[in-house]
């Protein structure tokens, strides 16, 4: 096998309710190291998290012993682009540092995955070698999202407005994983993609 200076980085993304997390789990099951950006944020903002002091200073009253009070923080930045940018300026560099540590830890792996929900929205596509988009028909997406606790039509619509449309994501993707089918068929697609990428590294 040819030696490479670093792993091939596959970016995984998908709009809300499109099955991205299920695909990430399937990749993990196949032994592919997956960096979960959301999980990194939760850790950094959880109990004793490294970002709590900076977030509390910028948004007083939004943190406590259990970490960030997500509803309060969400309310503090909702509808205010400047406050959202301030929060992102705190969070994004810390997540980037975690991602760099992940890459160092898996430097010998032929393939790693960056699971990033807002990959296209935040310009992350430029940091990966290829992009896979998890996608399902709009009606399937709608049913999945509205079945979530606390979700409403208005919340769903607001989230969609912040995300690049699925059709555009599909157009920009190097690979599309159809999650609107059975789990078995989706798992076969994921396994096929991993095999294809690993074969290219030989």
C-alpha positions in Angstrom: 0.0 0.0 0.0 1.2 3.5 -0.9 2.2 5.6 2.1 0.4 9.0 2.4 1.3 11.9 4.5 -2.1 12.0 6.0 -5.5 10.3 5.8 -8.0 10.9 3.1 -10.6 13.2 4.7 -14.2 12.7 3.8 -16.6 15.4 4.9 -20.1 14.1 5.9 -23.0 16.4 5.9 -26.8 16.6 5.4 -29.7 18.7 6.4 -31.8 18.2 9.5 -33.6 14.8 9.4 -31.6 13.5 6.5 -30.0 10.6 8.4 -26.5 11.9 8.7 -26.0 10.6 12.2 -27.1 7.1 11.2 -24.6 7.2 8.3 -21.9 8.4 10.8 -22.7 5.4 13.0 -22.5 3.0 10.1 -19.0 4.4 9.2 -17.9 4.0 12.8 -19.2 0.4 12.7 -16.9 -0.2 9.7 -13.9 1.0 11.7 -13.6 4.4 10.0 -12.5 7.1 12.5 -15.3 9.8 12.7 -14.9 13.3 14.1 -18.3 14.4 15.3 -18.3 18.2 15.4 -21.6 18.4 17.3 -20.2 16.0 20.0 -17.1 18.1 20.3 -19.2 21.2 20.9 -21.3 19.4 23.5 -18.1 18.3 25.3 -16.6 21.8 25.2 -19.9 23.3 26.5 -20.8 20.5 29.0 -20.0 20.3 32.7 -16.5 21.6 33.2 -16.2 22.4 29.5 -13.3 24.5 28.3 -15.6 27.1 26.7 -17.8 27.9 29.7 -15.8 30.9 31.1 -15.7 32.6 27.7 -19.4 31.9 27.0 -20.5 33.1 30.4 -18.5 36.3 30.0 -20.0 37.0 26.6 -23.5 35.8 27.5 -24.1 36.2 31.3 -26.4 33.7 32.8 -26.2 31.1 30.1 -24.0 28.6 31.9 -24.1 26.7 35.2 -22.9 23.6 36.9 -24.3 21.4 34.1 -22.6 23.5 31.4 -24.3 25.7 28.9 -28.0 26.2 29.3 -28.7 25.6 25.6 -32.3 27.1 25.6 -31.0 30.2 27.3 -28.0 30.5 25.0 -30.1 29.9 22.0 -32.5 32.6 23.1 -29.6 35.0 23.6 -28.3 34.7 20.1 -31.6 33.9 18.2 -32.3 36.5 15.5 -29.2 38.5 16.3 -26.4 37.9 13.7 -23.8 39.8 15.7 -24.3 37.7 18.8 -24.3 34.6 16.7 -21.0 35.6 15.2 -19.6 36.3 18.7 -20.6 32.8 19.8 -19.1 31.2 16.7 -15.9 33.2 17.3 -15.7 31.4 20.7 -16.7 27.9 19.5 -15.2 27.4 16.1 -11.5 27.8 16.9 -11.9 25.4 19.8 -13.7 22.8 17.6 -10.9 23.3 15.0 -8.3 22.5 17.7 -10.2 19.4 18.7 -10.4 18.4 15.0 -6.6 18.9 14.6 -6.0 16.7 17.6 -8.3 14.0 16.1 -6.3 14.1 12.9 -3.0 13.7 14.8 -4.5 10.7 16.7 -5.5 9.0 13.5 -2.6 10.1 11.3 -1.9 6.5 10.3 -5.5 5.8 9.1 -6.1 5.7 5.4 -9.5 7.3 5.7 -11.2 9.5 8.3 -14.5 11.3 8.3 -15.4 14.8 9.5 -19.1 14.7 10.5 -20.1 18.4 10.1 -23.7 19.5 9.9 -23.0 22.9 8.5 -20.2 21.9 6.2 -21.3 23.9 3.2 -22.9 26.7 5.2 -19.6 27.5 7.1 -17.2 26.9 4.3 -15.9 23.6 5.7 -16.0 21.9 2.3 -12.6 23.5 1.5 -11.0 21.6 4.4 -11.9 18.1 3.2 -10.9 15.9 0.2 -14.4 14.9 -0.8 -17.9 15.5 0.5 -20.7 12.9 1.1 -24.2 14.1 1.6 -26.9 12.1 3.4 -30.2 12.8 1.7 -33.8 11.6 1.7 -37.0 12.8 0.0 -38.4 16.0 1.4 -41.5 14.2 2.8 -39.4 11.6 4.6 -37.3 14.5 6.1 -40.4 16.3 7.2 -41.9 13.3 8.9 -38.6 12.5 10.7 -38.1 16.1 12.0 -41.7 16.7 13.1 -41.6 13.5 15.1 -38.9 14.9 17.3 -39.9 16.1 20.8 -40.6 19.8 20.9 -40.4 20.3 17.2 -42.9 22.5 15.5 -43.6 23.6 11.9 -42.2 27.0 12.6 -39.0 25.7 14.2 -38.5 23.3 11.2 -39.0 26.2 8.8 -36.6 28.4 10.7 -33.9 25.7 10.7 -34.3 25.0 7.0 -33.8 28.7 6.3 -30.4 28.5 7.9 -29.3 25.5 5.9 -28.2 25.2 2.3 -31.1 23.5 0.4 -30.8 19.7 0.0 -30.9 20.0 -3.8 -27.8 22.3 -3.7 -26.0 20.0 -1.3 -26.6 17.1 -3.6 -25.3 19.1 -6.6 -22.1 20.1 -4.7 -21.5 16.6 -3.3 -18.9 14.1 -4.5 -21.1 11.3 -3.1 -24.7 11.0 -2.2 -26.0 8.5 0.3 -29.7 7.8 0.0 -31.2 7.4 3.5 -34.8 7.4 2.3 -34.6 3.7 1.8 -34.1 0.8 4.3 -31.3 0.8 6.8 -29.8 -2.3 5.1 -29.7 -0.6 1.7 -28.2 2.6 3.2 -25.6 0.5 5.1 -24.7 -1.2 1.7 -24.2 2.2 0.1 -21.9 3.3 3.0 -19.9 0.1 2.9 -19.5 0.5 -0.9 -18.3 4.1 -0.5 -15.7 3.1 2.1 -14.5 0.3 -0.1 -14.2 2.6 -3.0 -12.2 5.2 -1.1 -9.9 2.7 0.5 -9.3 1.1 -2.9 -8.2 4.5 -4.2 -5.6 4.7 -1.5 -3.9 1.4 -2.6 
